[in-house]
Amino acid sequence: MIPSGDEGARRAEEKGSFVFRLYVVNEGPGSARAIANLSALCKKHLPDNHQIEIVDLLQDPRRVLSDKIVATPTLIKVSPAPVQKIIGDLSEEAKVLFALGLQQGTK
């Protein structure tokens, strides 16, 4: 897991990497599950081809408005396009992969 800012996201986009931004609140159970699930998913399906930024909205509350976050945890796939949002702890791997465009269908 490599935290990054906008500059890091731009560099990753140039390489064709997947760039994810995960919005959480504190270190509650839902946030911890989402972080663990996203890390495992990336390690399994996108090894060496992803970048994850974790944003704690208690530490940076302005991001709620600027990034239009309505619930946590929320995952945003920043790149490659199209930008996509998923709300929840990311526990249903097949559905998350489908929503991110990494899998053709769900069972």
C-alpha positions as a Python dict, from the first residue, in 0.01 Angstrom:
ca = {
    (1, 'M'): (0, 0, 0),
    (2, 'I'): (157, 325, -115),
    (3, 'P'): (-8, 652, -12),
    (4, 'S'): (13, 911, -285),
    (5, 'G'): (-93, 1260, -374),
    (6, 'D'): (-208, 1399, -706),
    (7, 'E'): (149, 1392, -841),
    (8, 'G'): (183, 1023, -760),
    (9, 'A'): (-152, 952, -924),
    (10, 'R'): (-42, 1132, -1241),
    (11, 'R'): (281, 929, -1258),
    (12, 'A'): (87, 605, -1211),
    (13, 'E'): (-163, 704, -1482),
    (14, 'E'): (124, 759, -1724),
    (15, 'K'): (243, 402, -1658),
    (16, 'G'): (-107, 256, -1705),
    (17, 'S'): (-134, 164, -1337),
    (18, 'F'): (-456, 135, -1146),
    (19, 'V'): (-492, 423, -902),
    (20, 'F'): (-736, 384, -614),
    (21, 'R'): (-842, 632, -347),
    (22, 'L'): (-1015, 481, -43),
    (23, 'Y'): (-1206, 712, 190),
    (24, 'V'): (-1244, 594, 548),
    (25, 'V'): (-1330, 739, 887),
    (26, 'N'): (-1087, 662, 1165),
    (27, 'E'): (-981, 302, 1217),
    (28, 'G'): (-1323, 147, 1273),
    (29, 'P'): (-1406, -210, 1176),
    (30, 'G'): (-1566, -114, 842),
    (31, 'S'): (-1264, 96, 748),
    (32, 'A'): (-1020, -177, 849),
    (33, 'R'): (-1212, -437, 645),
    (34, 'A'): (-1221, -213, 339),
    (35, 'I'): (-846, -146, 360),
    (36, 'A'): (-768, -517, 405),
    (37, 'N'): (-1006, -624, 126),
    (38, 'L'): (-870, -367, -120),
    (39, 'S'): (-510, -457, -37),
    (40, 'A'): (-581, -829, -85),
    (41, 'L'): (-770, -770, -411),
    (42, 'C'): (-488, -558, -554),
    (43, 'K'): (-220, -804, -442),
    (44, 'K'): (-409, -1091, -605),
    (45, 'H'): (-534, -929, -928),
    (46, 'L'): (-307, -627, -986),
    (47, 'P'): (36, -711, -844),
    (48, 'D'): (290, -438, -921),
    (49, 'N'): (23, -249, -1115),
    (50, 'H'): (-164, -46, -855),
    (51, 'Q'): (-140, 247, -621),
    (52, 'I'): (-364, 305, -318),
    (53, 'E'): (-422, 632, -136),
    (54, 'I'): (-604, 606, 198),
    (55, 'V'): (-789, 924, 299),
    (56, 'D'): (-911, 949, 658),
    (57, 'L'): (-1193, 1202, 646),
    (58, 'L'): (-1149, 1291, 1014),
    (59, 'Q'): (-796, 1407, 935),
    (60, 'D'): (-889, 1581, 609),
    (61, 'P'): (-1262, 1672, 625),
    (62, 'R'): (-1245, 1909, 326),
    (63, 'R'): (-1215, 1606, 98),
    (64, 'V'): (-1579, 1514, 173),
    (65, 'L'): (-1696, 1813, -27),
    (66, 'S'): (-1425, 1830, -291),
    (67, 'D'): (-1458, 1460, -376),
    (68, 'K'): (-1835, 1437, -315),
    (69, 'I'): (-1817, 1155, -60),
    (70, 'V'): (-2159, 1062, 84),
    (71, 'A'): (-2067, 750, 283),
    (72, 'T'): (-1766, 559, 407),
    (73, 'P'): (-1587, 350, 322),
    (74, 'T'): (-1590, 468, -41),
    (75, 'L'): (-1346, 349, -305),
    (76, 'I'): (-1276, 560, -612),
    (77, 'K'): (-1092, 412, -908),
    (78, 'V'): (-910, 721, -1031),
    (79, 'S'): (-745, 556, -1328),
    (80, 'P'): (-760, 409, -1578),
    (81, 'A'): (-1075, 581, -1700),
    (82, 'P'): (-1363, 576, -1641),
    (83, 'V'): (-1359, 697, -1281),
    (84, 'Q'): (-1578, 470, -1068),
    (85, 'K'): (-1703, 475, -708),
    (86, 'I'): (-1791, 182, -484),
    (87, 'I'): (-1940, 223, -137),
    (88, 'G'): (-1889, -49, 123),
    (89, 'D'): (-1623, -272, 275),
    (90, 'L'): (-1537, -440, -60),
    (91, 'S'): (-1601, -787, 83),
    (92, 'E'): (-1775, -929, -225),
    (93, 'E'): (-1471, -974, -448),
    (94, 'A'): (-1652, -1080, -766),
    (95, 'K'): (-1885, -779, -751),
    (96, 'V'): (-1598, -540, -679),
    (97, 'L'): (-1396, -679, -970),
    (98, 'F'): (-1697, -645, -1200),
    (99, 'A'): (-1766, -288, -1084),
    (100, 'L'): (-1402, -195, -1147),
    (101, 'G'): (-1409, -348, -1494),
    (102, 'L'): (-1162, -624, -1403),
    (103, 'Q'): (-1402, -914, -1460),
    (104, 'Q'): (-1660, -983, -1729),
    (105, 'G'): (-1946, -1100, -1509),
    (106, 'T'): (-2051, -1213, -1162),
    (107, 'K'): (-2166, -1554, -1050),
}
